[in-house]
Amino acid sequence: MDFYLHPQGICESKNVGKGTRIYAFAHVLSGARIGKDCNICDHVFIENDVVVGDYVTIKCGVQLWDGITIEDQVFIGPNVTFTNDQFPRSKRYPNKFMQTLVCQNASIGANATILPGITIGQNSMIGAGSVVTRSVPPNAIVYGNPARIINYVESKKNTPETSYFFDDKSEPLQKTSVRGVTYHKFPLINDLRGDLSVGIFGRDIPFVPKRYFLVFNVLSERIRGEHAHKKCHQFMICVKGAVSIVVEDGFHREEFRLNQPNLGLYVPPMIWAVQYKHSQDAVLLVYASEDYDPEDYIREYDLWRDSIG
C-alpha cells in the first residue's frame, strides 16, 4: 500500500493514488477512485461512483455521493454539502444519480451547499456558506444564497476613475494588457436639447459592422457572453445603465465597467469575454463585424484555452 491510511480510517477501494493520506474516521467505499497526493481529512465519506483527481484536499465533514467527479487540485472546505438527487424520497432511488463536476483548481468554502447536476468551473471560488444552484463559470467568484457572481479571480478592475483615466488631454483610445482589446471614449456633446455622442466606423470603431444586437432585461445575477469568436470582431457600448465586461487572452484578465454611453470596449477574435453585473436598466449595444454564424463561437472555456496554445 503506497498511501497512508489512519488506523481508525476505512478504505475499501483499491484505486487510491500514491502519497494520498486518509485520516481518522474517513470511509472510502470500494468503487471510488482517488488520485495521488490527496488529503482526505477526518469524518469524510466517499461513495462508490465518485472520482477524485490528483492533489485534492477534502477537509473534515464532507460527503461525496454517487455521481460526483472532482478534478485535480481542488480544495473542498470543512462541512461542504454535496447533493445528487433533486427529489429525494426515503427508500426510493433514481435509475442514475445526477452528475456533478468540480473542475480543476476550483475552491469551495466551508459549509457551502452544492445542488446536484451542476458544474463548478475551473479556477472558480465558492464563498463560505453559499448555496450554489446553477453552474459556475470558470474563474468566477460566487457568494450568497442563492450564490451570485460577485467578482472574477485575478481580474484587474478598470473604470473611468481608475487605471484607464480619460481627461481632456488623454487619447480617446487606450490599449489594455489583454491582447488587442482597447478601451474608447467618444466625444460627448452637451446641449440644452439633450446630449449627443458620436463615433465613426473604421476610425473610432476599428471595423465596419455587418450587424448589431442589444442585450437588455438581464437579471443582475445572470451572465451573458461567456464565449470567444474565431473571426468576429465586437464593439460594446452600454447606452443605458451599466454592465461589467471581463476579457481574457489566456495570459491577462481585465474587467471594465461600461457605465457611460460614450465609453466603448473593442474585443477582437479569440478573446474570451463575459458580461455580468448588469444594472436593472442596462442596455448593451454590440456591433459585430460578421453575420451570425454558430460555427464562429467557442463556448467551452477548456476548448478555447487549448485553441490559443
C-alpha positions as CSV (number, residue, x, y, z in Angstrom):
1,M,0.0,0.0,0.0
2,D,1.7,3.2,-1.2
3,F,-0.8,5.6,0.5
4,Y,-1.4,6.4,4.2
5,L,-4.5,5.1,6.0
6,H,-5.0,6.1,9.6
7,P,-5.7,3.1,11.9
8,Q,-9.2,4.4,12.5
9,G,-9.9,5.1,8.9
10,I,-11.6,2.7,6.5
11,C,-10.6,2.4,2.8
12,E,-12.3,-0.4,0.8
13,S,-11.1,1.0,-2.6
14,K,-8.0,-0.4,-4.3
15,N,-7.9,2.6,-6.6
16,V,-6.0,5.1,-4.4
17,G,-3.0,7.0,-5.7
18,K,0.5,7.2,-4.3
19,G,1.0,9.6,-1.5
20,T,-2.6,10.1,-0.6
21,R,-3.4,10.4,3.1
22,I,-6.7,9.2,4.5
23,Y,-7.2,10.3,8.1
24,A,-9.3,9.1,11.1
25,F,-13.0,8.1,10.7
26,A,-12.9,8.6,7.0
27,H,-14.7,5.9,4.9
28,V,-14.0,5.3,1.3
29,L,-16.2,2.7,-0.5
30,S,-14.8,0.1,-2.9
31,G,-15.9,1.7,-6.2
32,A,-14.3,5.1,-5.5
33,R,-11.2,6.2,-7.4
34,I,-8.9,8.6,-5.7
35,G,-5.7,10.2,-7.3
36,K,-2.3,10.8,-5.9
37,D,-1.2,13.1,-3.2
38,C,-4.7,13.9,-1.9
39,N,-5.6,14.8,1.7
40,I,-8.9,13.1,2.8
41,C,-9.4,14.5,6.3
42,D,-11.4,13.2,9.3
43,H,-15.0,12.2,9.0
44,V,-15.1,12.2,5.2
45,F,-17.4,9.7,3.4
46,I,-16.8,8.8,-0.2
47,E,-19.4,6.7,-2.0
48,N,-18.8,4.3,-5.0
49,D,-19.5,6.3,-8.1
50,V,-17.0,9.0,-7.2
51,V,-13.8,10.1,-8.9
52,V,-11.3,12.3,-7.1
53,G,-8.3,13.7,-9.1
54,D,-4.7,14.4,-8.0
55,Y,-3.6,16.8,-5.3
56,V,-7.2,17.3,-4.0
57,T,-7.8,18.5,-0.4
58,I,-11.1,17.4,1.2
59,K,-11.5,18.9,4.7
60,C,-13.4,17.4,7.6
61,G,-17.1,16.5,7.5
62,V,-17.6,16.3,3.7
63,Q,-19.6,13.6,2.0
64,L,-19.1,12.8,-1.7
65,W,-22.1,10.9,-3.0
66,D,-22.5,8.8,-6.2
67,G,-22.2,10.9,-9.4
68,I,-19.6,13.4,-8.2
69,T,-16.3,14.0,-10.0
70,I,-13.6,16.1,-8.5
71,E,-10.8,17.1,-10.9
72,D,-7.1,17.9,-10.0
73,Q,-6.0,20.4,-7.4
74,V,-9.5,21.1,-6.0
75,F,-9.9,22.4,-2.4
76,I,-13.1,21.4,-0.6
77,G,-13.6,23.2,2.7
78,P,-15.0,21.8,6.0
79,N,-18.6,20.6,6.0
80,V,-19.3,21.4,2.4
81,T,-22.5,19.6,1.4
82,F,-22.9,17.9,-2.0
83,T,-26.3,16.5,-3.2
84,N,-27.1,14.1,-6.1
85,D,-30.9,13.9,-6.2
86,Q,-33.3,16.8,-6.8
87,F,-36.3,15.0,-5.5
88,P,-35.1,12.6,-2.7
89,R,-37.5,10.2,-1.0
90,S,-36.7,7.6,1.6
91,K,-36.1,4.2,0.1
92,R,-36.7,5.5,-3.4
93,Y,-33.7,5.7,-5.7
94,P,-33.3,7.1,-9.3
95,N,-32.0,4.9,-12.1
96,K,-29.0,7.2,-12.2
97,F,-27.9,9.9,-9.8
98,M,-27.3,13.4,-11.2
99,Q,-23.7,14.2,-12.2
100,T,-21.8,17.0,-10.5
101,L,-18.4,18.1,-11.8
102,V,-15.9,20.2,-9.9
103,C,-13.3,21.4,-12.3
104,Q,-9.5,21.7,-11.9
105,N,-8.2,24.2,-9.3
106,A,-11.6,25.2,-8.0
107,S,-12.1,26.1,-4.3
108,I,-15.3,25.6,-2.3
109,G,-15.5,27.4,1.1
110,A,-16.7,25.9,4.4
111,N,-20.4,25.0,4.8
112,A,-21.3,25.7,1.1
113,T,-24.1,23.6,-0.4
114,I,-23.8,22.4,-4.0
115,L,-27.1,21.4,-5.7
116,P,-26.9,18.3,-8.0
117,G,-26.2,18.3,-11.7
118,I,-24.1,21.4,-12.0
119,T,-20.5,22.2,-13.0
120,I,-18.2,24.3,-10.9
121,G,-15.8,25.8,-13.5
122,Q,-12.0,25.6,-13.3
123,N,-10.2,28.1,-11.0
124,S,-13.5,29.4,-9.6
125,M,-14.1,30.1,-5.9
126,I,-17.3,29.4,-3.9
127,G,-17.7,31.6,-0.8
128,A,-18.2,30.0,2.6
129,G,-21.9,29.3,3.4
130,S,-23.0,29.8,-0.2
131,V,-25.9,27.8,-1.8
132,V,-24.9,27.1,-5.4
133,T,-28.0,26.5,-7.5
134,R,-26.5,27.0,-11.0
135,S,-23.3,26.1,-12.8
136,V,-20.4,28.4,-12.0
137,P,-18.3,29.8,-14.9
138,P,-14.5,29.3,-15.0
139,N,-12.6,31.9,-12.8
140,A,-15.8,33.3,-11.2
141,I,-16.1,34.1,-7.5
142,V,-19.6,33.4,-6.2
143,Y,-21.2,34.0,-2.9
144,G,-24.6,34.1,-1.2
145,N,-27.9,32.2,-1.1
146,P,-28.5,31.7,-3.9
147,A,-24.9,32.2,-4.9
148,R,-24.3,35.0,-7.4
149,I,-21.1,36.1,-9.2
150,I,-19.5,38.9,-7.3
151,N,-16.1,39.0,-9.0
152,Y,-13.6,37.2,-11.1
153,V,-10.3,35.7,-10.0
154,E,-7.2,37.8,-10.7
155,S,-9.2,40.2,-12.8
156,K,-7.8,43.7,-12.9
157,K,-10.6,46.2,-12.4
158,N,-10.8,49.3,-14.6
159,T,-13.3,52.2,-14.6
160,P,-13.0,55.7,-15.9
161,E,-12.0,56.7,-12.4
162,T,-9.1,54.2,-12.1
163,S,-6.4,52.8,-14.3
164,Y,-7.6,54.0,-17.7
165,F,-8.4,57.6,-16.8
166,F,-9.8,59.8,-19.5
167,D,-9.4,63.6,-19.3
168,D,-9.2,66.4,-21.8
169,K,-5.5,65.6,-22.5
170,S,-5.7,61.9,-22.8
171,E,-6.1,59.9,-26.0
172,P,-9.6,58.7,-26.8
173,L,-8.3,55.2,-27.3
174,Q,-6.3,53.3,-24.7
175,K,-4.6,50.0,-25.0
176,T,-5.1,47.3,-22.3
177,S,-3.0,44.4,-21.1
178,V,-5.4,41.9,-22.9
179,R,-4.1,41.3,-26.4
180,G,-5.9,43.5,-28.9
181,V,-8.5,44.8,-26.5
182,T,-8.9,48.6,-26.5
183,Y,-10.9,51.0,-24.3
184,H,-12.5,54.0,-26.0
185,K,-14.0,57.3,-25.0
186,F,-16.2,59.1,-27.6
187,P,-17.0,62.8,-27.8
188,L,-19.8,63.9,-25.6
189,I,-21.7,67.0,-26.7
190,N,-23.9,68.7,-24.1
191,D,-26.8,70.7,-25.4
192,L,-29.9,72.3,-24.0
193,R,-31.9,70.0,-26.3
194,G,-30.1,66.9,-24.9
195,D,-26.7,65.2,-25.0
196,L,-25.1,63.5,-28.0
197,S,-22.2,61.1,-28.5
198,V,-20.8,60.0,-31.9
199,G,-18.2,57.6,-33.3
200,I,-17.1,56.8,-36.9
201,F,-16.8,53.2,-38.1
202,G,-13.4,52.3,-39.4
203,R,-11.8,55.1,-37.4
204,D,-13.1,55.3,-33.8
205,I,-14.6,51.8,-34.1
206,P,-11.9,49.7,-35.9
207,F,-14.2,47.9,-38.3
208,V,-17.4,48.4,-40.3
209,P,-20.1,46.2,-38.7
210,K,-22.4,43.9,-40.6
211,R,-24.9,43.7,-37.7
212,Y,-25.7,44.9,-34.2
213,F,-27.6,43.4,-31.3
214,L,-28.9,44.7,-28.0
215,V,-28.7,42.9,-24.6
216,F,-31.2,44.1,-22.0
217,N,-33.6,43.0,-19.3
218,V,-30.9,40.8,-17.8
219,L,-31.3,39.9,-14.2
220,S,-28.4,41.1,-12.1
221,E,-27.3,37.7,-11.1
222,R,-27.2,36.3,-14.6
223,I,-24.2,36.4,-17.0
224,R,-24.1,36.8,-20.8
225,G,-21.4,36.2,-23.4
226,E,-19.1,33.6,-21.9
227,H,-17.5,32.7,-25.2
228,A,-14.9,33.7,-27.8
229,H,-15.2,34.2,-31.6
230,K,-12.9,32.7,-34.2
231,K,-13.3,35.5,-36.7
232,C,-15.9,38.1,-35.5
233,H,-14.8,41.4,-34.0
234,Q,-17.1,43.1,-31.5
235,F,-17.5,46.6,-30.1
236,M,-19.6,47.1,-27.0
237,I,-21.3,50.3,-25.7
238,C,-23.7,50.4,-22.7
239,V,-26.1,53.0,-24.0
240,K,-28.1,52.9,-20.7
241,G,-27.3,51.8,-17.2
242,A,-24.1,49.8,-16.5
243,V,-22.6,46.4,-17.2
244,S,-19.2,44.9,-16.4
245,I,-17.2,43.1,-19.1
246,V,-14.4,40.6,-18.3
247,V,-11.9,39.9,-21.1
248,E,-9.1,37.4,-21.2
249,D,-6.4,36.4,-23.6
250,G,-5.0,33.3,-21.7
251,F,-2.3,35.4,-20.0
252,H,-4.1,38.5,-18.8
253,R,-7.6,39.1,-17.5
254,E,-9.2,42.6,-17.0
255,E,-12.6,43.9,-16.1
256,F,-14.2,47.0,-17.4
257,R,-17.3,48.8,-16.1
258,L,-19.2,50.4,-19.0
259,N,-21.4,52.9,-17.2
260,Q,-21.4,55.9,-19.6
261,P,-22.9,56.0,-23.1
262,N,-19.7,57.4,-24.6
263,L,-17.5,54.6,-23.4
264,G,-16.8,51.5,-25.5
265,L,-14.8,48.3,-25.5
266,Y,-13.3,46.7,-28.6
267,V,-13.0,42.9,-28.4
268,P,-11.1,41.2,-31.2
269,P,-11.4,37.5,-32.2
270,M,-10.1,34.8,-29.9
271,I,-10.7,36.8,-26.7
272,W,-12.8,35.2,-24.0
273,A,-15.5,37.7,-22.9
274,V,-18.1,37.6,-20.2
275,Q,-20.8,40.2,-19.3
276,Y,-22.1,40.4,-15.8
277,K,-23.2,42.8,-13.0
278,H,-26.0,44.3,-15.2
279,S,-27.8,47.2,-13.7
280,Q,-31.6,46.8,-13.8
281,D,-31.9,49.3,-16.6
282,A,-28.8,48.2,-18.6
283,V,-28.9,48.2,-22.4
284,L,-25.8,46.9,-24.0
285,L,-25.3,47.7,-27.7
286,V,-22.9,45.3,-29.5
287,Y,-21.6,45.9,-33.1
288,A,-20.3,42.8,-34.9
289,S,-18.1,42.5,-37.9
290,E,-19.7,39.3,-39.2
291,D,-23.1,37.9,-39.8
292,Y,-24.3,35.5,-37.2
293,D,-22.6,32.1,-37.6
294,P,-22.9,29.5,-34.8
295,E,-19.7,27.9,-36.0
296,D,-17.8,31.0,-35.2
297,Y,-18.4,30.6,-31.5
298,I,-16.1,28.8,-29.0
299,R,-18.4,28.3,-26.0
300,E,-16.2,25.9,-23.9
301,Y,-13.5,27.5,-21.8
302,D,-11.2,24.5,-21.9
303,L,-11.5,24.2,-25.7
304,W,-10.7,27.9,-26.1
305,R,-7.7,27.6,-23.8
306,D,-6.4,24.7,-25.9
307,S,-7.0,26.6,-29.2
308,I,-4.8,29.6,-28.1
309,G,-2.0,27.3,-27.1
